[in-house]
Amino acid sequence: MASPVSKVRIAAILLVALVGASGGAVSHAQTLGPPPGPYAPYNAPPPGGGVDDAAAARMLTSRGFTNVKVVRRRGPTILLEANGPRGERVQVVVDSVTGAINGMKVIGFGKQRY
């Protein structure tokens, strides 16, 4: 009878063999919209194509952000600062091609910055 350690080793070897046999390829289904879940509205592309600075500010305002200001534009990325729905001051990264929010960082609360 095999010891518990050897059973674990055999299972690990079989797992590696199965993953290696698939070539590491992952099959993805074609998606026609944003992925489901709580972040779907943030990942949805804007209607009509890309967004400019003013459209990015309007998009954040429509999502509950206030005191929205465009900080700068870096290539296809727009950096904005705004007050979030709970009052926290955040820096938001928006992709100007898709209109998706790519990142958000809390930088303060209200008018105070950390």
C-alpha positions in Angstrom: 0.0 0.0 0.0 1.3 3.4 -0.9 2.1 5.9 1.8 0.1 9.2 2.0 3.2 11.1 0.8 3.6 9.1 -2.3 -0.2 9.5 -3.1 0.3 13.3 -3.0 3.3 13.0 -5.3 1.4 10.8 -7.7 -1.5 13.2 -7.7 0.9 16.2 -8.4 2.6 14.4 -11.2 -0.8 13.5 -12.8 -1.9 17.1 -12.5 1.3 18.4 -14.1 0.9 15.8 -16.9 -2.7 16.9 -17.5 -1.9 20.6 -17.6 1.1 19.9 -19.9 -1.0 17.8 -22.2 -3.4 20.6 -22.8 -0.5 22.8 -23.9 -1.4 25.4 -21.3 -4.0 26.8 -23.8 -7.1 28.3 -22.3 -10.2 28.6 -24.4 -12.3 31.7 -24.0 -15.8 32.2 -25.3 -16.6 35.3 -27.3 -18.2 37.9 -25.2 -20.6 40.5 -26.5 -20.8 42.7 -23.5 -19.3 43.5 -20.1 -18.7 40.6 -17.8 -21.4 40.0 -15.3 -21.0 41.1 -11.8 -20.9 44.2 -9.7 -18.2 45.9 -11.9 -20.1 45.4 -15.1 -21.2 49.1 -15.3 -17.6 50.2 -15.0 -16.4 47.8 -17.7 -19.1 48.7 -20.2 -17.8 50.5 -23.3 -19.2 54.0 -23.9 -21.9 54.3 -26.5 -20.5 55.7 -29.7 -16.8 54.9 -29.3 -14.0 56.6 -27.4 -14.3 59.4 -24.9 -12.6 62.8 -24.5 -11.8 64.6 -21.2 -15.2 66.2 -20.9 -17.0 62.9 -21.6 -14.9 61.1 -19.0 -15.9 63.7 -16.4 -19.6 63.4 -17.4 -19.3 59.6 -17.1 -18.0 59.8 -13.6 -20.6 62.4 -12.6 -23.4 60.1 -13.9 -21.9 57.3 -11.7 -22.2 59.3 -8.5 -18.9 61.1 -8.4 -18.8 64.8 -7.6 -16.2 67.6 -7.9 -14.6 65.9 -10.9 -11.5 67.4 -12.3 -9.3 66.2 -15.2 -5.7 66.1 -14.0 -3.9 65.1 -17.2 -4.0 62.9 -20.2 -1.2 60.3 -20.9 -1.7 58.8 -24.3 -5.0 56.8 -24.3 -5.3 57.3 -20.5 -7.1 60.1 -18.7 -6.3 60.8 -15.1 -9.1 62.4 -13.1 -9.6 63.4 -9.4 -13.1 63.3 -7.9 -15.1 62.8 -4.7 -16.5 59.3 -4.6 -20.1 58.5 -3.7 -19.1 58.0 -0.1 -17.2 61.3 0.1 -13.6 59.9 -0.3 -11.3 61.8 -2.7 -10.1 59.4 -5.4 -7.8 59.4 -8.4 -9.5 57.6 -11.3 -7.8 56.2 -14.4 -10.1 56.1 -17.4 -9.2 54.4 -20.8 -10.1 57.0 -23.5 -10.5 54.2 -26.1 -13.1 52.1 -24.3 -14.3 54.5 -21.6 -13.7 51.8 -18.9 -12.4 52.7 -15.4 -9.0 51.0 -15.3 -8.0 52.0 -11.8 -9.0 54.0 -8.7 -7.0 55.0 -5.7 -8.2 56.8 -2.5 -6.1 59.9 -2.0 -8.0 61.7 0.7 -11.4 62.5 2.2 -13.4 65.5 1.1 -11.1 68.4 0.5 -8.2 66.8 2.5 -5.5 64.8 0.8 -3.5 62.1 2.5 
